[in-house]
Amino acid sequence: MNHVTLNDDDLARCDVVIVGAGVAGLSAANILTSAGATVMVLEARDRVGGRALSTPAGEQRLDLGATWFWPNEPTVQTSRTELGLEAFPQRTAGDALLETPNEGAQRLDGNPIDSPAYRLSDGMQSLPERLADRLSCGTLRLEDPVRALTLTPNGVRVEALHTRLLAQHVIVAVPPALAAEQIRFEPDLPPQLRRIAESTTVWMGSTVKAVAVYATPFWQSEGLSGSAISYSGPFREFHDHSGPDSAPPAIFAFASADAFAGVSLDDAKHSFLAQLERLFGADARGATRVYVQDWSRERYTTPTVIAQQSSTATYGSSQFNEAIGGHIHFASTETATAYAGHVEGAIRAGHSAARRILDQTRSAPR
Ligand SMILES: Cc1cc2nc3c(=O)[nH]c(=O)nc-3n(C[C@H](O)[C@H](O)[C@H](O)COP(=O)(O)OP(=O)(O)OC[C@H]3O[C@@H](n4cnc5c(N)ncnc54)[C@H](O)[C@@H]3O)c2cc1C
C-alpha cells in the first residue's frame, strides 16, 4: 500500500484531541468544550464507556464492568446529578456466605462483605453516554483507534485509523500500559515514563466478571444477601446484582482471568453456574441468562504483554501529571492522584488534564 505523507499544513486542526471515550476522556471533553476549545475525541471501539459497559437485560441494563460508586466519592456524585442520572442503593440485606475447600459453603451471621454503595439505575455506562450526548455533532469518532502521536514544532500530529489531525494538545485517556504498547510516540516516551507506564497495572484489566439473571430473587426470600467470598474458586467474590426494585433479579461474581486462561467463555459460564449452585442451591442452576466478560481479552483495555512487576504503586505518579513536551497529557483512572482505579478517579483525571491545558493556554504568551 502506498503511504501518503501529509505536511502539517495539509492537516485539519483542533485545539485538543482526546484519545479514548471512556469516563476520563469524555469528562475532559466536556470541560474543554464548555471552555470554548475545539475538541475531537477518537475512540477505538464501536461504543463509548471503556470499562463502563452496561448490557441490555429486559427493561434494565446490567453492568459487565464498573458497578458501584461509594458515598465518599464527591465527583461522581456531582457528575451523575448534573447529568440527571438516577441512582439506587446496592442491596446488602441478608446473610452472606463463605466457601472453603474443606468445609464447603457456610452461612455467616449478617453480611460483613458488602459496604454501602450506590449504582446507576440505567447502568454505569449511562454516565459516559450522557457525557457523549453533550458533545456537539462530529466531535466524537468511533472505531478510530489512534496509532501514532508525533510532536512537531506546530503541535501534535495525530494518526488514527481513519483520521489525521494536528492538535495543540493531546489527552491520552487510555490506561498508560495500553498506550505504551499500542501507540507509537515520536519522539518516544521519556525512558522513565515508559518504564512507569508499562509497569502500571490496568485496574480490573485481568478480571472476569460473570452475571446470572433469574426469574425470581430466590436467595432474597431465603434471607441471603447474594454476597459470598470463596476460597475454593474459580470465582472469588459474589454480590447481588439485581436492578432497582430487584428487577431483573441477578447475582454477579469476579474471578481472576488466570483461572480461565485457555478456557472458552462457554466453559467459564458452566463453572460459574456450578459454583452458584454449590453456594445458593439448586435454584441457582435455573438462570435465564448468563453473561461472562473477560476483560483480559479486551484489546482496548488490557495490553497483550503484562509487565512482570506490574503494580498499582505507580497510580497517580507525578510522571503522569507532567505534559510530555508540553503537549501530550496522560489521563486515565490510573493517573488520578486520588481514587485511582475508580470511576471517581477517571472523572478527576479527565478534569485535571483538561484544566492543566486550559491553564497552560491562558498563561501562554500571545
Ligand atoms: C470488571 C470491572 C469492575 C469495575 N468495578 C468498578 C466499580 O464498581 N466502581 C468503580 O468506581 N470502578 C470500577 N471499575 C473501574 C472503572 O471501570 C474504571 O475506573 C473507569 O471506567 C476507567 O475509565 P477510563 O476512562 O480511565 O478508562 P477506560 O474506561 O479504559 O477508557 C479508555 C478508552 O480508550 C479507548 N481506547 C483504548 N485504546 C485506544 C486507542 N488506541 N485509540 C482510541 N481509543 C482507545 C478504549 O476503548 C476506552 O473506551 C471496574 C472495572 C472493571 C473492568
The ligand as a MOL file (V3000), in Angstrom:
LIG
                    3D

  0  0  0     0  0            999 V3000
M  V30 BEGIN CTAB
M  V30 COUNTS 53 58 0 0 0
M  V30 BEGIN ATOM
M  V30 1 C -14.9990 -5.6560 35.9130 0
M  V30 2 C -14.7790 -4.2400 36.3950 0
M  V30 3 C -15.4270 -3.8010 37.5400 0
M  V30 4 C -15.2300 -2.4860 37.9890 0
M  V30 5 N -15.9420 -2.0550 39.0760 0
M  V30 6 C -15.8630 -0.7500 39.4380 0
M  V30 7 C -16.7510 -0.2330 40.4180 0
M  V30 8 O -17.6240 -0.9500 40.9450 0
M  V30 9 N -16.6360 1.0840 40.7480 0
M  V30 10 C -15.6900 1.8930 40.1760 0
M  V30 11 O -15.6320 3.0820 40.5280 0
M  V30 12 N -14.8520 1.4320 39.2020 0
M  V30 13 C -14.9380 0.1420 38.8190 0
M  V30 14 N -14.1670 -0.3270 37.7970 0
M  V30 15 C -13.1600 0.5830 37.2160 0
M  V30 16 C -13.8030 1.5890 36.2580 0
M  V30 17 O -14.4650 0.9030 35.2400 0
M  V30 18 C -12.6970 2.4750 35.6730 0
M  V30 19 O -12.0970 3.2120 36.7350 0
M  V30 20 C -13.1590 3.5210 34.6580 0
M  V30 21 O -14.1970 3.0730 33.8370 0
M  V30 22 C -11.9220 3.9100 33.8460 0
M  V30 23 O -12.2300 4.9150 32.9160 0
M  V30 24 P -11.0830 5.4900 31.9880 0
M  V30 25 O -11.7280 6.4570 31.0750 0
M  V30 26 O -9.9430 5.9200 32.8190 0
M  V30 27 O -10.5340 4.2300 31.1550 0
M  V30 28 P -11.3030 3.2560 30.1470 0
M  V30 29 O -12.6810 3.0210 30.6130 0
M  V30 30 O -10.4240 2.0670 29.9840 0
M  V30 31 O -11.3760 4.0890 28.7980 0
M  V30 32 C -10.3420 4.1100 27.8520 0
M  V30 33 C -10.9730 4.2570 26.4750 0
M  V30 34 O -9.9370 4.3590 25.4990 0
M  V30 35 C -10.2650 3.5530 24.3730 0
M  V30 36 N -9.0150 3.2310 23.6830 0
M  V30 37 C -8.0640 2.3310 24.0100 0
M  V30 38 N -7.0410 2.3840 23.1320 0
M  V30 39 C -7.3500 3.3480 22.2340 0
M  V30 40 C -6.6970 3.8750 21.0880 0
M  V30 41 N -5.5020 3.4260 20.6880 0
M  V30 42 N -7.3220 4.8550 20.3780 0
M  V30 43 C -8.5460 5.3310 20.7680 0
M  V30 44 N -9.2040 4.8550 21.8480 0
M  V30 45 C -8.6100 3.8910 22.5740 0
M  V30 46 C -10.9810 2.3640 24.9960 0
M  V30 47 O -11.7670 1.6920 24.0350 0
M  V30 48 C -11.8100 3.0450 26.0750 0
M  V30 49 O -13.0610 3.4750 25.5920 0
M  V30 50 C -14.3490 -1.6220 37.2990 0
M  V30 51 C -13.7220 -2.0630 36.1290 0
M  V30 52 C -13.9420 -3.3490 35.6740 0
M  V30 53 C -13.2710 -3.8110 34.3890 0
M  V30 END ATOM
M  V30 BEGIN BOND
M  V30 1 1 1 2
M  V30 2 1 2 3
M  V30 3 2 2 52
M  V30 4 2 3 4
M  V30 5 1 4 5
M  V30 6 1 4 50
M  V30 7 2 5 6
M  V30 8 1 6 7
M  V30 9 1 6 13
M  V30 10 2 7 8
M  V30 11 1 7 9
M  V30 12 1 9 10
M  V30 13 2 10 11
M  V30 14 1 10 12
M  V30 15 2 12 13
M  V30 16 1 13 14
M  V30 17 1 14 15
M  V30 18 1 14 50
M  V30 19 1 15 16
M  V30 20 1 16 17
M  V30 21 1 16 18
M  V30 22 1 18 19
M  V30 23 1 18 20
M  V30 24 1 20 21
M  V30 25 1 20 22
M  V30 26 1 22 23
M  V30 27 1 23 24
M  V30 28 2 24 25
M  V30 29 1 24 26
M  V30 30 1 24 27
M  V30 31 1 27 28
M  V30 32 2 28 29
M  V30 33 1 28 30
M  V30 34 1 28 31
M  V30 35 1 31 32
M  V30 36 1 32 33
M  V30 37 1 33 34
M  V30 38 1 33 48
M  V30 39 1 34 35
M  V30 40 1 35 36
M  V30 41 1 35 46
M  V30 42 1 36 37
M  V30 43 1 36 45
M  V30 44 2 37 38
M  V30 45 1 38 39
M  V30 46 1 39 40
M  V30 47 2 39 45
M  V30 48 1 40 41
M  V30 49 2 40 42
M  V30 50 1 42 43
M  V30 51 2 43 44
M  V30 52 1 44 45
M  V30 53 1 46 47
M  V30 54 1 46 48
M  V30 55 1 48 49
M  V30 56 2 50 51
M  V30 57 1 51 52
M  V30 58 1 52 53
M  V30 END BOND
M  V30 END CTAB
M  END
